[in-house]
Amino acid sequence: MLGRVFGTDPDGEGHEQVVLCHDRSSGLKAIIAIHSTALGPALGGTRFFPYATEEEALQDALNLSRGMSYKNALAGLDLGGGKAVIIGDPNRDKNEAMLRAYGRFVESLRGRYVTACDVGTYVQDMDVVARETEFVTGRSPEHGGAGDSSVLTAFGVFQGMRASAQARWGQPTLRGKRVGVAGVGKVGHYLVGHLLEDGATVVVTDVSEAAVNRVRAAHPEVEVVADTAALLNASLDVYAPCALGGALTDDTVGALGAAGTSVVCGAANNQLAHPGVEKDLADRGILYAPDYLVNSGGVIQVADEIEGFNFDRAKNKATRIFDTTLEIFTRAASDGVPPAVAADRLAEKRMREIGALRSVLLPAARRS
């Protein structure tokens, strides 16, 4: 079992620590990226994905961990940002030995990083990881955990979408609106349920036929289109990217603008493909709800597990996403900047102000 530690990431984003993890016996190749511990231990999920190269995996870990710092800050959590990626096909390569080896790497960081589920990892996987480390959340209820964090992730996105509707149309409801959901996997299928219950018309697409069939079985009234390109041209009021990151490209935004879409609000992380996309959205009159703000319900859920999970308490915290989203829209309008910029500023302000408290030396007895 080998681990190589870097103090700062190669692209200058200022990550506190990046650990390359390799366990030959299990075949584990993983990267743990800690972006910031200004607010507390770095909390973020573990993504299991068949990256083409180690460089691609590293860049994803860096981007995702930075996003977690901002997400946790805006969610009002006393937690920093981190993320881990395991390189491989979760359907083929995942096994107990690999997950336990990964858990030992997490344990070696002695609480600087707390892990949870992400793309390619599930509650049952976190139960296995927890056999080697205490620094894991998102475990099953049978093991004292919060269970599937997708439940409150979808609920939080719905709250952000309600706030977007309030800002755009004057009412906090999607009733009578046409909403396109790209990706109906872990989070997307829960989001579809909230939207239909609220009175929206829902159009979906997913590369997984099984995911589409599950939604069709539960909600036969949902319209299904062949792919994302068809969804972008489906005369939507709201577009909800709920799959992998980078969904909002120049071409995507152009298609949304041409189709008259008014709001973008979805669950996917790192939706903006490159800097400047947020301005393009604003210039086209499309209201963008920052992804790391509206999809923070899941991290709120697993963070609550740290102090002994209570679903009602966690859901109440996730409900506040509605108010925070409206605050971001108000700040953006006041400052004359896109909502993504306003959200960054608010998150950075909290990290800066609370992080400065670390300069105050506490007596040893209080630190325990």
C-alpha positions as CSV (number, residue, x, y, z in Angstrom):
1,M,0.0,0.0,0.0
2,L,1.6,3.3,-1.1
3,G,0.5,6.9,-0.7
4,R,2.1,9.9,-2.3
5,V,1.3,13.3,-0.9
6,F,1.4,16.7,-2.6
7,G,1.1,20.0,-0.8
8,T,-0.4,22.0,-3.6
9,D,-2.1,20.9,-6.8
10,P,-0.3,21.4,-10.1
11,D,-2.8,23.9,-11.6
12,G,-2.4,26.4,-8.8
13,E,-5.9,26.1,-7.3
14,G,-4.3,26.1,-3.8
15,H,-5.4,22.7,-2.6
16,E,-4.1,21.9,0.9
17,Q,-3.3,18.2,0.2
18,V,-3.5,15.7,-2.6
19,V,-2.9,12.0,-1.9
20,L,-2.3,9.4,-4.6
21,C,-3.3,6.0,-3.3
22,H,-2.1,2.7,-4.7
23,D,-2.7,-0.7,-3.2
24,R,-1.2,-3.4,-5.4
25,S,-2.8,-6.4,-3.8
26,S,-6.4,-5.1,-4.3
27,G,-5.7,-3.1,-7.5
28,L,-6.8,0.1,-5.9
29,K,-5.8,3.3,-7.6
30,A,-7.4,6.4,-6.0
31,I,-6.8,10.1,-5.4
32,I,-7.9,12.0,-2.4
33,A,-8.0,15.8,-2.8
34,I,-8.4,18.1,0.2
35,H,-9.1,21.6,-1.1
36,S,-9.8,23.4,2.2
37,T,-10.2,22.8,5.9
38,A,-10.9,26.4,6.8
39,L,-14.3,25.6,8.1
40,G,-13.5,22.1,9.5
41,P,-12.7,18.6,8.2
42,A,-13.0,18.2,4.5
43,L,-16.2,16.3,3.6
44,G,-16.9,15.0,0.1
45,G,-17.9,11.8,-1.6
46,T,-15.9,9.1,-3.4
47,R,-16.4,8.8,-7.1
48,F,-15.7,5.4,-8.7
49,F,-15.3,6.0,-12.5
50,P,-13.4,4.5,-15.5
51,Y,-11.2,7.5,-16.2
52,A,-9.2,7.3,-19.4
53,T,-6.0,8.6,-17.7
54,E,-4.7,9.3,-14.2
55,E,-4.4,13.0,-15.3
56,E,-8.1,13.1,-16.1
57,A,-8.9,11.5,-12.7
58,L,-6.7,14.0,-10.9
59,Q,-8.3,17.0,-12.6
60,D,-11.8,15.7,-11.7
61,A,-10.7,15.2,-8.0
62,L,-9.3,18.8,-7.9
63,N,-12.4,20.3,-9.5
64,L,-14.8,18.3,-7.4
65,S,-13.0,19.0,-4.1
66,R,-12.9,22.7,-4.7
67,G,-16.7,22.6,-5.4
68,M,-17.2,20.8,-2.1
69,S,-15.5,23.7,-0.2
70,Y,-18.0,26.1,-1.7
71,K,-20.9,23.8,-1.3
72,N,-20.3,23.1,2.3
73,A,-19.7,26.8,3.0
74,L,-23.0,27.9,1.4
75,A,-24.8,25.1,3.1
76,G,-23.8,26.7,6.5
77,L,-21.8,23.6,7.5
78,D,-18.7,23.6,9.7
79,L,-16.9,21.5,7.2
80,G,-14.3,22.0,4.5
81,G,-14.1,20.6,1.0
82,G,-12.6,17.3,-0.2
83,K,-13.3,14.6,-2.8
84,A,-11.9,11.3,-3.7
85,V,-11.9,9.3,-7.0
86,I,-11.2,5.6,-7.5
87,I,-10.0,4.8,-11.0
88,G,-11.9,1.8,-12.5
89,D,-15.2,0.4,-13.7
90,P,-17.4,0.0,-10.6
91,N,-19.5,-2.7,-12.3
92,R,-16.4,-4.7,-13.0
93,D,-13.5,-3.7,-10.7
94,K,-15.2,-2.9,-7.3
95,N,-14.6,-5.5,-4.5
96,E,-14.4,-5.7,-0.8
97,A,-10.6,-5.7,-0.6
98,M,-10.3,-2.6,-2.8
99,L,-12.9,-0.7,-0.7
100,R,-11.2,-1.7,2.5
101,A,-7.8,-0.6,1.2
102,Y,-9.4,2.7,0.3
103,G,-10.8,3.0,3.8
104,R,-7.3,2.6,5.2
105,F,-6.0,5.5,3.2
106,V,-8.9,7.6,4.4
107,E,-8.0,6.5,8.0
108,S,-4.4,7.5,7.4
109,L,-5.5,11.2,7.1
110,R,-6.8,11.0,10.7
111,G,-9.9,13.0,10.1
112,R,-8.7,15.7,7.8
113,Y,-11.0,14.0,5.1
114,V,-14.4,12.4,5.7
115,T,-15.8,10.4,2.8
116,A,-19.3,9.5,1.6
117,C,-21.1,8.2,-1.6
118,D,-20.8,9.7,-5.1
119,V,-21.1,8.5,-8.7
120,G,-20.3,4.8,-8.7
121,T,-20.4,4.2,-4.9
122,Y,-23.4,3.4,-2.7
123,V,-24.5,3.1,0.9
124,Q,-23.4,-0.6,1.0
125,D,-19.9,0.5,-0.2
126,M,-19.6,3.0,2.6
127,D,-20.5,0.2,5.1
128,V,-17.5,-1.7,3.8
129,V,-15.2,1.4,3.9
130,A,-16.3,2.0,7.5
131,R,-14.8,-1.3,8.5
132,E,-11.4,0.3,8.2
133,T,-12.1,3.9,9.2
134,E,-14.5,6.0,11.3
135,F,-14.2,8.9,8.9
136,V,-17.1,7.9,6.7
137,T,-20.7,9.0,6.3
138,G,-23.6,7.9,4.1
139,R,-23.7,4.5,5.7
140,S,-26.8,2.3,5.9
141,P,-29.4,2.9,8.7
142,E,-28.6,-0.6,9.9
143,H,-25.0,0.7,10.7
144,G,-26.1,4.0,12.2
145,G,-26.0,6.0,9.0
146,A,-28.1,8.4,7.0
147,G,-28.8,6.0,4.1
148,D,-29.2,7.2,0.5
149,S,-28.2,10.9,0.3
150,S,-29.9,11.2,-3.1
151,V,-33.2,11.7,-1.2
152,L,-32.3,15.1,0.2
153,T,-30.1,16.0,-2.8
154,A,-33.2,15.8,-5.0
155,F,-35.3,17.6,-2.3
156,G,-32.7,20.4,-2.2
157,V,-32.6,20.8,-6.0
158,F,-36.4,21.0,-5.9
159,Q,-36.1,23.8,-3.3
160,G,-33.7,25.6,-5.6
161,M,-36.0,25.2,-8.5
162,R,-38.9,26.6,-6.5
163,A,-36.8,29.6,-5.6
164,S,-35.8,30.0,-9.3
165,A,-39.5,29.9,-10.2
166,Q,-40.2,32.6,-7.6
167,A,-37.5,34.8,-9.0
168,R,-38.5,34.3,-12.7
169,W,-42.3,34.0,-12.6
170,G,-43.3,35.4,-9.2
171,Q,-44.5,32.1,-7.7
172,P,-42.5,29.4,-5.9
173,T,-44.0,26.5,-7.9
174,L,-43.4,24.6,-11.1
175,R,-47.1,24.1,-11.7
176,G,-47.8,24.4,-15.4
177,K,-44.1,24.6,-16.3
178,R,-42.3,22.1,-18.7
179,V,-39.2,20.8,-17.0
180,G,-36.5,18.7,-18.8
181,V,-34.4,16.4,-16.6
182,A,-31.2,15.1,-18.2
183,G,-30.2,12.0,-16.1
184,V,-32.8,10.1,-14.0
185,G,-30.4,8.0,-12.0
186,K,-29.7,8.3,-8.3
187,V,-31.0,11.9,-7.9
188,G,-33.0,12.5,-11.1
189,H,-35.7,10.0,-10.5
190,Y,-36.5,11.5,-7.0
191,L,-36.5,15.0,-8.6
192,V,-39.1,13.8,-11.2
193,G,-41.4,12.8,-8.4
194,H,-41.2,16.2,-6.7
195,L,-41.9,18.0,-10.0
196,L,-44.9,15.9,-10.9
197,E,-46.3,16.3,-7.4
198,D,-45.9,20.1,-7.8
199,G,-47.9,20.0,-11.1
200,A,-45.0,20.3,-13.7
201,T,-44.9,18.5,-17.0
202,V,-41.7,16.5,-17.1
203,V,-39.5,15.4,-20.0
204,V,-36.6,13.1,-19.4
205,T,-33.6,11.4,-21.0
206,D,-30.8,9.1,-19.8
207,V,-28.2,7.0,-21.4
208,S,-29.3,4.1,-19.2
209,E,-32.4,2.3,-20.5
210,A,-32.9,0.8,-17.0
211,A,-33.0,4.2,-15.4
212,V,-35.6,5.4,-18.0
213,N,-37.7,2.3,-17.6
214,R,-37.7,2.8,-13.8
215,V,-39.1,6.3,-14.2
216,R,-41.6,5.1,-16.8
217,A,-42.9,2.4,-14.5
218,A,-43.3,4.8,-11.6
219,H,-44.6,7.8,-13.6
220,P,-46.1,6.7,-17.0
221,E,-47.1,10.3,-17.7
222,V,-43.5,11.4,-18.1
223,E,-42.3,12.1,-21.7
224,V,-39.1,10.4,-22.8
225,V,-36.8,11.7,-25.5
226,A,-33.9,10.0,-27.2
227,D,-31.0,12.0,-25.9
228,T,-29.8,15.3,-24.5
229,A,-29.8,17.1,-27.8
230,A,-33.5,16.3,-28.2
231,L,-34.2,17.4,-24.7
232,L,-32.5,20.8,-25.2
233,N,-34.8,21.4,-28.1
234,A,-38.0,20.3,-26.3
235,S,-39.4,23.8,-25.6
236,L,-38.6,23.7,-21.9
237,D,-39.2,26.3,-19.3
238,V,-36.6,24.7,-17.0
239,Y,-33.6,22.5,-17.8
240,A,-32.2,20.3,-15.1
241,P,-28.8,18.7,-15.7
242,C,-28.6,15.7,-13.3
243,A,-25.9,13.5,-14.8
244,L,-22.1,14.2,-15.0
245,G,-20.4,17.6,-15.0
246,G,-19.6,19.9,-17.8
247,A,-23.2,19.9,-19.1
248,L,-23.4,23.6,-19.8
249,T,-21.1,24.2,-22.8
250,D,-21.2,27.0,-25.3
251,D,-23.3,24.8,-27.7
252,T,-25.7,23.7,-24.9
253,V,-26.3,27.3,-23.8
254,G,-26.9,28.3,-27.4
255,A,-29.5,25.6,-27.8
256,L,-31.2,26.5,-24.6
257,G,-31.3,30.2,-25.6
258,A,-32.7,29.4,-29.0
259,A,-35.4,27.1,-27.5
260,G,-36.5,29.9,-25.1
261,T,-35.5,28.1,-21.8
262,S,-35.8,30.4,-18.9
263,V,-34.1,28.5,-16.0
264,V,-31.3,26.1,-15.5
265,C,-31.3,24.3,-12.2
266,G,-30.1,20.7,-11.7
267,A,-28.2,18.2,-9.5
268,A,-25.0,17.6,-11.5
269,N,-21.7,18.9,-10.1
270,N,-19.5,21.3,-12.0
271,Q,-22.1,22.1,-14.6
272,L,-20.2,25.0,-16.2
273,A,-17.8,23.6,-18.8
274,H,-15.5,26.6,-18.5
275,P,-15.3,30.1,-17.1
276,G,-17.6,32.5,-18.9
277,V,-20.5,30.1,-19.4
278,E,-22.3,31.7,-16.5
279,K,-22.1,35.1,-18.2
280,D,-23.3,33.6,-21.5
281,L,-26.4,32.3,-19.6
282,A,-27.1,35.6,-18.1
283,D,-26.6,37.5,-21.4
284,R,-29.2,35.2,-22.9
285,G,-31.7,35.9,-20.1
286,I,-31.4,32.4,-18.6
287,L,-31.5,32.3,-14.8
288,Y,-28.8,29.9,-13.6
289,A,-29.1,28.4,-10.1
290,P,-25.5,27.5,-9.1
291,D,-25.2,23.8,-8.9
292,Y,-23.2,23.5,-5.7
293,L,-25.8,25.6,-3.9
294,V,-28.9,23.7,-5.0
295,N,-27.5,20.2,-4.9
296,S,-26.2,20.5,-1.3
297,G,-29.1,18.6,0.3
298,G,-27.1,15.4,0.0
299,V,-24.1,16.7,1.9
300,I,-26.4,18.2,4.5
301,Q,-27.8,14.8,5.0
302,V,-24.5,13.0,5.4
303,A,-23.1,15.8,7.5
304,D,-25.9,15.3,9.9
305,E,-24.8,11.7,10.4
306,I,-21.6,13.0,12.1
307,E,-23.6,14.2,15.1
308,G,-26.1,11.3,15.1
309,F,-28.5,11.3,12.1
310,N,-32.0,12.8,12.4
311,F,-33.8,12.9,9.1
312,D,-36.3,15.7,10.1
313,R,-33.4,17.9,11.3
314,A,-31.5,17.3,8.1
315,K,-34.6,18.0,5.9
316,N,-35.2,21.2,7.7
317,K,-31.7,22.3,6.9
318,A,-32.1,21.3,3.3
319,T,-35.3,23.4,3.1
320,R,-33.2,26.5,3.7
321,I,-31.7,26.0,0.2
322,F,-34.8,27.9,-1.0
323,D,-33.9,31.0,1.0
324,T,-30.2,30.9,0.2
325,T,-31.0,30.6,-3.5
326,L,-33.2,33.6,-3.4
327,E,-30.5,35.5,-1.5
328,I,-28.0,34.7,-4.2
329,F,-30.3,35.9,-6.9
330,T,-30.9,39.1,-5.0
331,R,-27.1,39.7,-4.5
332,A,-26.5,38.9,-8.1
333,A,-29.0,41.5,-9.3
334,S,-27.7,44.1,-6.8
335,D,-24.0,43.6,-7.7
336,G,-24.7,43.3,-11.4
337,V,-23.0,39.8,-11.7
338,P,-24.2,36.3,-12.6
339,P,-25.6,34.2,-9.8
340,A,-22.6,31.9,-10.0
341,V,-20.3,34.8,-9.2
342,A,-22.5,36.0,-6.3
343,A,-22.6,32.5,-4.9
344,D,-18.8,32.2,-5.1
345,R,-18.4,35.5,-3.3
346,L,-20.7,34.5,-0.4
347,A,-19.0,31.2,0.0
348,E,-15.5,32.8,0.0
349,K,-16.6,35.4,2.5
350,R,-17.7,32.7,5.0
351,M,-14.5,30.6,4.5
352,R,-12.4,33.7,5.0
353,E,-14.2,35.0,8.1
354,I,-14.6,31.7,9.8
355,G,-11.2,30.5,8.8
356,A,-9.7,33.6,10.4
357,L,-10.9,32.3,13.8
358,R,-8.2,29.6,13.6
359,S,-5.7,32.3,14.4
360,V,-7.2,32.5,17.9
361,L,-5.4,30.0,20.1
362,L,-7.7,28.0,22.3
363,P,-6.6,26.3,25.6
364,A,-5.8,22.7,25.2
365,A,-8.8,21.6,27.3
366,R,-11.2,23.4,24.9
367,R,-9.7,21.8,21.7
368,S,-10.7,18.3,22.9
